[in-house]
Amino acid sequence: ELIGGGTPKTSVEEFWNGDIPWFSVVDAPSESDVYVLTTEKKITIEGLNNSSAKLLRKGTTIISARGTVGKCAMVAVPMAMNQSCYGVIGKNNISDEYIYFQLKNAVQTLQQMGHGSVFNTITRDTFKNIKVPFCNEELTNSYSLLVKNYFSKILNNNYQNIALTNLRDTLLPKLISGELSLEDL
């Protein structure tokens, strides 16, 4: 299933700076990363309800569709996204991990099929021309059982990296200023 995004009116303050992460291509992780955990901007429930943005569930794969086509990320927490992206979730019990890898594998083809005079764009019609291999539900479920633990470990490592970065950012200024010494730790 393909899900479109949206942008709440930027002129309405009540729509912004809420608790709902709002994904745009600037929030896309590096090529070697899988998850998007946080976003530069956040919207309110009012912003969500008064725009075409939709709340994506954890596990949804996001792909950028305009400009930098093909940036992929798996949603780590429920979030919305702008209209320059699509959310992709599997139908008929197809796992999130299977969808993520199939979409990553299709990026080059999607980029080649893109069009636009100012910047490259893919549309819903572009996705109709992509053939996603599907063996059967049993095989895709077996695949998912194999990779699900790796995805969990990747996500846990991401959260651990954030915690360690925050700890470093707290301790380093105190160590440099002399407020703390290594013996205090």
N, C-alpha and C positions, 0 to 999 in steps of 0.2 A: 504494500500500500504506500502510495506517495502522498506526503502531507506538505502543503504549502505554508509559508510563514507570513508574517505581517509586522508592520511598525505602527505602534500607537502614535497619535499626533504629538510631535515634539513640543508644540506650543501649549499643551495642557500639562502643567506641572504635576497634577495629581496622578498622571499616568506613569511617571518615572520615579526612580530612586526607591523602588519597593523591594520586595524580597524574592521576586522571580527572576532568575538569571535570563538574560536575553542575548542569544547567540548571534554574532555576525562574523564574517570571515576573519576579522582581526583576532577573534578568539580561538581560531582553529589551532590545534596542537601541531607540533612539528611532524614531519613525515614519519618519524620513528615512534611517535606516541600514538596512543589509541583514544584516550578519553579526554573530554572537556569537562572540567570540574567546576570552573567558575568563569564568569564573563565580565567584560569591562563595564557593561551597563546592565541595570536591572529595571524591571517594570513592576507596576502594582497590579493587583487583581482587576482594578478598574481599567487599566491600560490593556490588559489581556482581553477583557470582556468588550471593550469598545474599539477593537481592531480585528483584523483578520488573523492575528497571531493565535496560535493554538499551543496548549501546554503539551509538550512531548514527554512521554514516560521515560524513565530510566531504561537504557538499552537501545533506544532509537538511534539509528545511524543518521547523521547529518552530512549532506554533501553540498558544497558551495556550487551555485549554478550560474553566477555572473561574474565577469572579471576574471578572478582566479578560479577557474572551473576545476572541480575535482578534489578540493580539500575535504577530507573525510574525518569525522570524529564520532565516537560513540558517547552518548549522553550518560554522564555519571549520576546526575541528579535531575529531577524534573525541571525543564526549562522551556522557554519559548525561543523563537528565532525570527530573523527578518525575512523579507520576501526574496532575498538573493540566495536563498538556500531551500533545499528540500529535506524533509525527514522521510526516512524509509524504514518501514517495519514489515516483517514477514506475515504472510497469510497462511492459513492452514497449519498452524503450529511450527512454522519454519523459525528456527532460533535466531536470536539477535546476532550471535557470533557468526553464523552462516551468512546472514545478510551483510554484515560488516565486511567480511572477507570477499564475498562476491562483488560487492560494490567497489572495494579497493581494486580488485582485479579488472573491473570494467572502466576505471578512470581514463585510461589512455584512449579507449574507444569512444567514450563520451566526449572527451576533449576534441577528438578528430571530427565528431559529428556536430560539434557546436557551431554556432553561426553568430553573426553580428558585425557591424561595420566599425563600431567604436571599441567594443570589447566582446570577448567570446561569451556566449550564452548557451545554456542547455535548457530545454523546456520539457514539459510532460510528454510531448510527442517524441522527443529524443529518447526517452526511456522506453518507449514502445518498441524501438528498434534494437534494444539490447536483449540478447538471449542469455538468460541465467540458467546454468546447468542445474537441474534438479533430478536427483536419482529417485528417491522415494523418501517418505517420512521417516522410516526406520533408519535409513542410512544417514540422513541429515541429523537425526537425533543422536545417533552413535557418534558422529563427528562432534556435535555440540558437547556431549559428555566428555570427550577427550580434551577439548579446548577451554571449557568453562572454568576449570581451576586456574588455568594460566591467565585468563582475563581477570579473575578475582585477585590473583597475585599482583598483576599489573596495577589494578586499581588501588590495592592496599599500599603498594610501593609509592604510588603517586601521592596518597594521603600522608604517608610517612615522610616523603620529601618536603611536602608543605610544612609539616610540623617541625622538621629539622631546620628548614630555612627560617621559620619564625623564631626558633630558639637561637639560631645564629644571629639574627637581626636584633634580638633582645640582649644577648650576652656581649657581643662584640663592642658596641659603644661603651658598655660598662667596664669592659676590660681595658679598652684604650684610654678611657678617662681616669682609670685607677680606682673607680668605685668598687670594682671587684678585682681579685687577683686569682691566678690559677689555683692557689692553695685553698681559696674559698669554694672552689667547685669540687 
